[in-house]
């Protein structure tokens, strides 16, 4: 009928149409949006665990010996130590005994050189001696100068031992002076003795260098002697030169031993263990203390084999300390290990299930205050994979 009001569609029919025609599309659309959101959010969740580099070093002695007290108060646990700081000192009695023996042998060797020169002069006396006289003189001049250099080196080593002892005494008296246990005059006397010994060492070095230069000139002049004459003289001097070479090796050995009497810290760190104390006898290789670095340089993480992650150098990652999960920093991948390795036990989410992963070194952000050995949550962002070819 014209102008008649249309019959309204029942609500049940409208709901039925909505369910069959619109609701499926709406559910599919919401699902797609939700899945996309979850997929993007998954990239923000931590998908790996890292550990700040933790360096621990056992500081050992290089020689057998007896530990002697240091000038300062003995080291205690968790003391901070700077690189190159003296950790321990060995008694120098063995070095001194070796130097005394070496000095006596040098005197004997000097006598042998003089006797050999005199014997050659007697053997070659006459016309043949006149022919080789200058060559023989030059040859023995070279060996005498070489012997003088050795003598100066022995003297230097002895003075260096004395200097170490006097320097240790001056360092020992300084804190006692500050505490009022010794007078200023005693400390000044100790410093003067130390400085005088240092000046003598400098003078001995200059004298040795001068003798060494003279020896170089003598060697050059001896090199101008005809080869036939040199060969004959070489046979005469062969035993003496072998003895001199032996003494030179012994001096080098004593110098190395002298240098190794003092044990120094290889890094800045904190003492976490003390293995030996002054008064104890130690053998070469025995640890004195254990040093732990108080700062790490990078983070090491492992990408598990079953993760759909391909780390690349330069990739940006997010790092969060477990102590404050809300604190997040950006970092980059610096290095990637060459082999798949077992993931350390303390980095596993489930310690009962071993895992293998590819080690990755990540730069430690400057603003991240993390201690060595601290575990860090790492997020390898999926969008970063597309940015890296």
KASULFEN-V318580 format. One record per residue. PSI is psi as a letter, one per 20 degrees, with the letter a starting at -180 (NA if undefined). D_CENTER is the distance of its C-alpha to the mean C-alpha in Angstrom with 1 decimal. Layout:
PSI_D_CENTER / PSI_D_CENTER
This chain:
p_103.9 / p_103.1 / j_101.3 / q_100.5 / p_97.2 / q_94.8 / p_94.0 / q_90.4 / p_87.9 / q_87.1 / h_83.8 / h_83.1 / h_83.7 / g_81.4 / h_78.6 / g_79.3 / g_79.0 / g_75.7 / h_74.2 / h_75.3 / g_74.7 / h_72.0 / g_70.0 / g_68.4 / h_67.1 / g_65.9 / g_64.0 / g_62.4 / g_61.4 / h_59.9 / g_58.0 / g_56.6 / g_55.5 / g_54.0 / g_52.1 / g_50.7 / g_49.6 / h_48.0 / g_46.3 / h_44.8 / h_43.8 / h_42.1 / i_39.5 / i_38.7 / q_38.1 / p_34.6 / j_34.3 / r_30.7 / p_28.2 / r_24.5 / p_21.7 / p_19.1 / p_15.5 / o_14.5 / p_11.0 / p_11.4 / p_9.2 / o_11.3 / o_10.4 / r_12.5 / q_14.5 / i_14.7 / r_18.5 / q_21.6 / a_23.0 / p_24.4 / p_22.5 / q_24.3 / q_24.7 / r_22.7 / h_24.8 / r_24.2 / q_25.4 / q_23.5 / q_20.8 / r_22.4 / p_21.6 / j_20.3 / q_19.5 / p_17.2 / p_14.4 / q_12.9 / p_9.6 / j_10.2 / q_13.2 / p_14.7 / g_14.7 / r_17.0 / p_18.9 / q_20.8 / p_24.4 / j_25.0 / g_28.3 / h_27.3 / g_26.0 / g_29.3 / g_31.4 / h_29.8 / g_30.4 / g_34.0 / g_34.6 / h_33.2 / g_35.4 / g_38.4 / h_37.7 / h_37.5 / g_40.9 / h_42.3 / h_40.8 / g_42.5 / h_45.7 / g_45.4 / g_44.8 / g_47.9 / h_50.0 / g_49.1 / g_50.0 / h_53.3 / h_54.1 / g_53.5 / g_55.8 / g_58.5 / h_58.2 / j_58.4 / p_61.1 / b_63.8 / h_64.0 / h_61.0 / h_58.9 / h_60.1 / g_58.8 / j_55.3 / g_55.2 / g_53.1 / g_50.6 / g_50.3 / g_49.8 / g_47.0 / g_45.3 / h_45.4 / g_44.3 / g_41.1 / h_40.4 / g_41.3 / h_39.0 / h_36.2 / h_37.0 / h_37.0 / g_33.5 / g_32.4 / g_34.3 / h_32.6 / h_29.2 / g_30.3 / g_31.6 / g_28.4 / g_26.4 / g_29.0 / h_28.9 / h_25.1 / g_25.5 / h_28.3 / g_26.4 / g_23.6 / g_26.4 / h_28.3 / g_25.5 / h_24.7 / g_28.4 / g_28.7 / h_25.9 / h_27.7 / h_31.0 / g_30.1 / h_30.0 / h_33.0 / g_34.9 / h_34.2 / i_35.7 / j_38.6 / h_38.0 / r_37.9 / r_39.7 / h_38.5 / g_40.0 / g_37.8 / g_34.7 / g_36.0 / g_36.8 / g_33.3 / h_31.8 / g_34.4 / g_33.6 / g_29.9 / h_30.8 / g_33.4 / h_30.9 / h_28.5 / h_31.6 / h_32.6 / g_29.2 / g_29.7 / g_33.2 / h_32.2 / g_29.7 / g_32.5 / g_34.9 / g_32.6 / h_32.1 / g_35.9 / h_36.6 / g_34.1 / g_36.0 / h_39.3 / h_38.0 / g_37.2 / g_40.8 / h_42.3 / g_40.4 / g_41.8 / h_45.3 / h_45.1 / i_44.2 / i_47.6 / q_49.5 / q_51.3 / h_49.4 / g_52.0 / h_51.8 / g_48.0 / h_48.0 / h_50.4 / h_48.4 / h_45.2 / h_46.9 / h_47.8 / i_44.3 / g_42.4 / g_42.2 / g_41.1 / h_38.4 / g_37.0 / g_37.0 / g_35.3 / h_32.6 / g_32.1 / h_31.7 / g_29.2 / h_27.0 / h_27.5 / g_26.5 / h_23.3 / g_22.6 / h_23.5 / g_21.3 / g_18.2 / h_19.6 / g_20.1 / h_16.6 / j_15.3 / h_17.9 / p_15.8 / p_12.9 / q_10.8 / p_9.0 / i_5.2 / r_6.7 / p_10.4 / a_12.3 / p_15.3 / o_16.1 / i_17.8 / q_18.6 / p_19.4 / h_20.0 / q_21.2 / q_23.2 / p_24.3 / i_27.1 / q_25.7 / p_25.1 / q_21.9 / q_21.1 / p_18.1 / i_15.7 / p_17.3 / q_15.2 / g_16.1 / r_15.1 / p_13.7 / p_11.9 / p_12.8 / p_11.9 / j_15.2 / q_15.2 / q_15.0 / h_14.7 / r_17.4 / p_20.0 / p_20.4 / r_24.1 / p_26.3 / o_29.6 / q_32.0 / h_34.1 / j_37.4 / q_36.6 / l_38.2 / p_35.1 / n_33.5 / q_30.3 / q_29.6 / p_26.9 / i_28.1 / q_30.2 / p_30.8 / r_30.4 / p_31.2 / p_28.9 / p_30.4 / q_28.8 / h_30.9 / h_31.2 / n_33.3 / h_34.6 / i_36.6 / o_33.5 / p_32.7 / q_30.3 / q_30.1 / r_26.9 / q_26.3 / p_25.0 / g_22.0 / q_21.4 / p_23.4 / q_22.4 / i_24.2 / q_25.7 / p_27.6 / r_25.8 / p_27.0 / p_26.6 / q_24.8 / g_27.6 / i_27.0 / i_27.3 / q_30.7 / h_33.9 / o_35.7 / i_33.5 / i_36.3 / o_36.1 / q_33.1 / q_32.1 / q_30.2 / r_28.9 / o_27.0 / p_23.5 / p_23.2 / p_20.4 / p_22.1 / p_21.1 / o_20.9 / q_23.9 / h_23.4 / i_26.4 / o_25.4 / n_24.4 / p_22.7 / q_20.5 / p_17.6 / i_19.5 / p_22.7 / p_25.1 / p_26.5 / p_29.7 / p_29.6 / o_32.7 / o_32.9 / p_36.0 / h_38.6 / h_39.8 / h_36.3 / h_37.0 / h_40.0 / h_38.2 / o_35.7 / NA_37.5
